Amino acid sequence: MSLKANDPSRTSWLPVPADSDFPIQNIPFGVFLTRDDVITIGTRIGDTAIDLGALHQLGYFNDIPLTDDIFLQDTLNDFISDGKKTWRLVRNRISEIFDKNNKELQQNEAHKKIILFTLDEIEMQLPVQIGDYTDFYSSKEHATNVGKMFRDPENALLPNWLHIPVGYHGRSSSIIPSGTPVRRPNGQTLPKDSKTPVFGPSKRVDFELEMAFITTDANKLGEPIPIDEAEEYIFGLVLFNDWSARDIQKWEYVPLGPFLGKSFASSISPWIVTLDALEPFRVKGPEQQPLPLPYLRQKGPGSFDIQLEVDLIPEEGAANTICRSNFKYMYWSMAQQLTHHTINGCNVISGDMMGSGTISGPSPDSFGSLLELSWGGSKPLQLSGGQTRTFVEDMDTVIMRGYCKKDGRRIGFGEVSSKLLPALELKNI
C-alpha cells in the first residue's frame, strides 16, 4: 500500500506555521481531553488538534473497516492492534480530508466546530496503556562513557555489549505524559568513603535523552519475531526522558541492575509519530563490528535521522540548550532490539514500550545525560547567568525536542517537558 500521506507536495487547508513539527505529512496519533471533558483519540496538523472519534462518527472513515468505537477510547491500544494496514489507510484518509484541494470538510462549518480544536482547548493524556516497558542500553558512546567513569577506561564496554542489545525490564506504572512534574526520589545511597548506606533524597537526579517505540500485537508466546519482520510490529516513536537517580542506582544495581533509581518516573511526549511518517528520513546506523549473529543481521538501513536537543531551565533563569544529539547514533536498531527481545519466545503486545537507552553522540555536547555532560559531577556545566549544574536541581525544568529535516521537509515530535519537585519529607521512617 502506497504512503500517500507522505506526499511532500501536499499542503493542508489548516494553517501550519513555518518549521512546524506537524505538517500534513506527519499525522501523529495521541489521546486528549476536549473542551467538553470528553477523552478521544486524535491527531494534529499544525497547531490544530483533530478529534478522530468525531470524524469517524460523522462518516469520514466509512470506506475503511473500523469498529464504531475505535477512536472513542482513552488509549490507542485497540487501534494499534488493528495493524499496519489499518494505520496506513487511516493516515492516508486523514491526509486526503485535510488536503487544501478537498472541500468535503473544509466547507462544512458545522462539522469543523465538532472536529477541530485549538491546542489550548485540549489536555494531552498518556497515549497508550503500557503493559510492559523494556529499556535498552544501545548507544555505544553512552555505554563507553559510563564504562570509563565507573569501570576500566581501557575496557569500557562489557564483553557482551557488542553482541547483544542489552536491556532490562522496567516499571510501566510510573511512565507519565509530558507536563507532569517529577518528585525527587528518596532512597538508600552509599556516601563516599563510607561502608554504611544512608537514607534520604537523591543528590544526583539526572535526565536521560532517549526515544521509545510502541509495539502492536507481535507474536505468540514461544514464537520469536524474525529480523526482517520486526518493523511490521512497530507503530511509532515518542521522545522519552528516562529519569535516573544516579546515587541510588549506583548502590543498588549490583547484581541485578536498575531498580528504585529508575522506577520513580519516566516522561514521554504525547504524540506518537508513526514509522511510516519517518520513512523519508531513514538512514544507516553505525557499522557493527564484530558482525552480529545471523538472527540479528538487518538488511538495509535501520535507523532514522532524528535531531535531538535538551534544554535545562532553572527556576529563575533562561533556557539553556545543553545537549544536541541524534537518534542515528544508536548502535543497535529498533528491529534488532525487538528481534532480540523475542528470540527466547517472549511475547510482545499492543502498547508495549521499548526505550532506546540514553542517546549520546561522539562529541561532548552530544552526550545525552548530565552524568556524562558533567563527567560524573567533576566538570560542572556552565549555564547562562552564572549558574552551574552537575545534576538536576529542584524546580529545574528539562525539555527534550526531536525532529527530522531534509530537503525542506520537517517531521517532529513536539517536546517532552518535566519539572523536578523537591523530595517529600518522610516522617517515621
Buried (B, 14 or more C-beta within 10 A) or exposed (E): EEBBBBBEEBBBBBEBEEEBBBBBBBBBBBBBBBEEEEBBBBBBBBBBBBBBBBBBBBEBBEEBEBEEEBBBBBBBBBBBBBBBEBBBBBBBBBBBBBBEEBEEBBEEEEBEEBBBBEEEEBBBBBBBEBBBBBBBBBBBBBBBBBBBBEEEEEEBBEEEBBEBBBBBEBBBEBBBBBBBEBBBBBBBBBEEEEEEEEEEBBBBBBBBBBBBBBBBBBBEEEEBBBBEBBBBBBBBBBBBBBBBBBBBBBBBBEEEBBBBBBBBBBBBBBBBBBBBBBEBBBBEBBEBEEEBEEEBEBEEEBBBBBBBBBBBBBEEBEEBEBBBBBBBBBBBBBBBBBBBBBBEEBBBBBBBBBBBBBBBBEEEEBBBBBBBBBBBBEEBBEBEEEBEBBBBBBBBBBBBBBBBBEEEBBBBBBBBBBBBEEBEEEEEE
